[in-house]
Amino acid sequence: MAGFLPSAQFTRVVGALAVVVGGITLAYFFSSTPSDVTRSPLGGNTGSLVPVANPLLQQAADIDTDNDGLRDWEERLWKTNVLVADSDGDGTNDQDEIDSNRNPLVRGPNDLVRDTINLSESLSPATLASLSPTERVAREFFVEYLSYKKGGALLDESEKQKLLFTTIRNSAEEYRTVTDYTLSDVITTPSDDAQAVRLYGNMIGTIMMKHSYATENELVLLERAMRTQNESDLMAIQKISESYTNMVSDMAKVAAPARLQLEHVDLLNQLQVLSQESFALTLVREDPIQTMLAVSNYETNVRNLLTAIQNIQAEITAAQIQYGPEETGVVLMSISSNAI
């Protein structure tokens, strides 16, 4: 009984389908978000939000080159020949074999799916751990797809896309690889007085000024990159990710007063998450599933960052500190919920 290993070509096709489905997600996000929500969290210019449209990707998902009723992306899923209607040459075309729960790669009559394909080998923990999010979704989607086939179910196009979208959503919590900062990683100031708090705010403000990258919101850049294939927009997103990474690196070296240690750890972790998620947006071609997951998490992650900043602001205010216009702490204190 053969095991299943999706081809690299199928993985790319599943990625393309995910972008088609993801286009719906992006369009919904943009249409349900106020039009002024267009700035990068720590600075940048406004831009217009336009729903994603991917007619070419949708068209590609509908292609059936050999007219056997099996779409080309499904042919690559099954590893059948997109140019030959009857891949195994047993007199029955590929779609008819699949509709009959037969394996289109095995000549009949002994070619039932349940007797010729081993699903368990495809989802072993060791195998899944080595896969990218897109590869993992491709693998899990195919196994679920075959499970329906083994049960005799026939899936129409909307059901196939629903199955794909469900598989993607189930993977949402499994791909994050960031190692969190903890209190043991924080440098503590000798003093916890108001002067130490003032100095901390100035240092954080200085780092924000140093590394902020003024540009449009990451999702605006991503939408345009998908629509126009403009590499410069993806490069701009990468620079945003790098700015978050540089902030984390510098802020991790800042000594925090005892009263601000928890808030400092939270700030580091939220910036680190945004760095990873922003970088994931640049992988829309290589690993579109990871990009889609990053899009779905984006608004929550930005709000978490702003909450971390507001908690620091609250402690500085409680210490009755007001920064003068010449102090960089003004930058930190000026960030508000209007940033998103």
N, C-alpha and C positions, 0 to 999 in steps of 0.2 A: 504494500500500500504506500503510495507516494506521499511525502510531506509537501507542504506548500511554502514557497518563498516568493513573494511578489517581485516582479521584475522592477528594475530601476525605472523603466519606462512607465510602468503602471503607477509607481510612486509619484512621478511627475504629473501624470494625468489626474490622480486623486488630488494633488496639490492644486491643479488648475480648477477642478470642480469645487474645491474648498474656497478658492478665490471667488468663484461664481456665487456660492452660498454666502461667503463673507461679504461680497458686494452688497447683498441685502442687509447684512448686519451693519455695515458702514453707513448705508443709506438711511437706515433707521436711526442710528446714533446721531447722524448729522441733522436729520429732520426733527429729532426730538430734543436737540440741544439749542439753547439761545444763540442767536447769530453773533453775539459779542464774545462767545466762548471760542476764541481763535488764537489766543496767545500761548506761547510756551509758559509753563508754570512760573519760571523765574525770569521772565522777560521775553520780549519779541514783538514783532509787528503783527497787525491783524491781517487776516486773509478771508476770502469768501469760502463758505462751506458748500460744496456741490456734491449731491449724491453720486456714489460710484455707479458707473455703468460699464459692463463688460460684455458687449454683444459678441465680440470675437471669441471670448472664452466660452460663452454659451453656445455659440455656433460650433466650436470645436467639440464641445461635449455631446452634440447631437449627430456627429458624423458617423455614418455607417458605410465604409468604403466598399465592402463586398456585398452589400444589400442582403445580408442574411437575417436581418432583424435584430442583430446584436450590435450595439453601438461600439465604436472603436475603443472607447475607454473600458468597456466591459470585456472586449476581446483581450485587451492587455491585462485585465484583471485575471481572466481565465488562462492567459498565455496562448490563446488561439491565434490563428493567422488572419490578420485584418484584410488580406487580399484574397482569401479562399473561403467560400461560404461553408464548405464542409472540411474542416481542418483535419479530421482523422480519416477522411476518405471512406466512411462506412455507408454512404448513401443518404445520410440525414444531415441537414444543415445545422450549423452550430446552435442557432436560437431554438430550433425544434428539439434538439437534444437536451438543452438546458431546461426547457419547459417541461420535458418529460423526466427531469431529475437524472439525466444521463450525463456522463462526463464527455465533453466534446473533444477531448484529447485522447480518448481510448476507444478503439474500434469495438463496435457491438458484436455480439449481444450482451456480453458481461461487462457493462460499462456504467452501472449505477453509481451516482456520486457517493453514496454512503459506503460503497465497497472499494472505492478507488482513491479517495482523498483522506488523509489523516490531518484533522484540524488541531489536535492537541499539541503537535510539535511546533506549531506556529506561534503559540502564546506562552511559551515557557518563560519564567521570570528572567533567566539569563539572556534569552534572545531579546526580549522586550527592552531590557536595560541598555542594550547596545544600540538602540535605534533612536533616530531623531524623532521629534514629534510628528512630522509628516510621515515618516516611515512607519511609525507605530500606529498611527491612525489608519494608514493603508492596510497594515496587517490585520488590525482589529476589525476594520470595516469588511474586509474580505471574508474573515472567519464568520462574522455575523451574517453576511450575505449568503455564504454557503450553508449556514445553519438554517436559514429560511428555505433554501433550496432542498436541503435534506428533509425538511418537514413538509415538502410539497407545495410551499407557498409561492405564488407568482407576484413579483413586485413590479408595479408600474413606475414610471419615471419619478413621480412625486414621492412615492414611497422609498425609492432608492435615495433620493436627495434627503428625505427625512432621516433615513437610517444613517447616512453620512454625517448629517448635522448632529444627530444624537451621539455618534461616536466621537465627534470633535468635542462636544460639550463634556462628555465623560472624561476626556483627557485633560480638561482645563486645569485641574489641581495637581497634575502629575509631572509637569515639565519644569517647574521652578527649581533652579539650582543654586540660588544665592545662599551663602552662609551668613547668618545673622551676627551682628555685633552684640556683645553682652556687656554688662557692667564691668566685668573683669578687663575689658579692652579699653576702658576709659581712663585717661590721665586725670588725676584730681588736683585741683589747686590747693595750695597750703591754707588759704583763707576762703571762707564762705560769705564774706561781707559784701556790701553793695559795690565796693570798688572792683572786686573780683568779678561780680556779675556784669558790671559795665565793660570791663576789659573783654570778657567772653563775648558779649554782644558785638563789640567792635571787631573782634577777630573773625567771627562768623560773617559779619557784614563785609569785611574785606575779602574773604574768600568768595563770597557770592559775587561781588563786583569783579573779581579777577577772572572767574570762570564762566560767568553768564554768557550765553551765546544768543545774541539778538536775532531772532528769525521767526518764521511763522510756527504755529502749533504743529506738533508732529503728525497729527491726523490729517491736517490740511495738506502737509507735504506728501504724506503717503497717498492720499486720494489723487493728487495731481500726478505723482510718479506712476500710479497704476493707469491713469487715464492717458498720459502723454508719453510714458516710457522714458521720462527724463531722469537720467542718472544723478544729475546735480541735486535733485530733491532728496534722493536717498542718501547722498553724501551729507546733505544738511542735517538729516536725522541722525546720522552717525556722529556728526560733530556735537549735536545735543547730548547724545549718549555719553560721549567723551567728556563733555562739560560736567555731567553728573558724576562720572567716575573721578574726575579730578577734584571736584568738591569733596567727595567722600574721603579721598586720599589725604587732602589737606586738613579737613575737619577732624579726622581721626587723630591728628597730632595736636589738636587744641586741648588744653587743660580746661576741664569744666568744674565749676563750683559744685559742691555736694548737692545743693538744692536743685541743680540743673542736670544731674547725671542721667536720670531716667529719660528726660526730654532729649538730651544729647544723643543717647543711644537710639532713640526712636528716629531722630532726624537722620542719623547715619544710615539706618536700615531703610527708611523710606526713599532716600536718595539712591541707595544702592539698588533697590527694586526698580525704580524708574530708569536707572542706567541700563539694567538688563532688558527691561521691557521696551525701551526706546531702541536698543540695538536689535531686538527681535523684529521691529517694524522694518528694518533694512533687509530682512531675509525673505521678503515677500516672494522672490523667485526661487531661492534655494530651499526654503523651508516655510511654505505659505501657511501651514497649520499653526506654527509657532507665532507667525505674524497675526493670524486671526485671533489667537488666544490673547496676545498682547493688546490688540484693539479692544477686545471685550473687557479687559481689566483696566484699561487706560484711565477712565474717569475716576474709578475708585482709587487707583494708585495716586493720582494727582490730589484728590481730596485728602487722602491719608497724609501726604506730604504737607499740605497746607495746615492740617490739624496739628502735626508735629511742630510746625513753625509757630502756630498760634499759641501752643502750650508754652513755648519758650518766651514768646512775647508777654504772656500773662505773668510769668515769673519775673521778668524784667520790670514790668509795670508794678507788680507787688512790691518790688524792692525800691519803688519810687524813683526810678531812673528815667531821666529824659535826656535824649541825645541832642547835642547841638548840630547845626548844619554841616560843621566841618568833621563830624565823626561818622565813621562808616556804619556804626550801629543803626543809623537812620535807614540804611538799606534793608536791614533785617526787619525793623519795626514797620516799614512801609508796605510790606507784603501783606495782602489781605485776600479774603475770599473772592474779591473781584478779579483775581488773577486767572480764574477759570470761568 
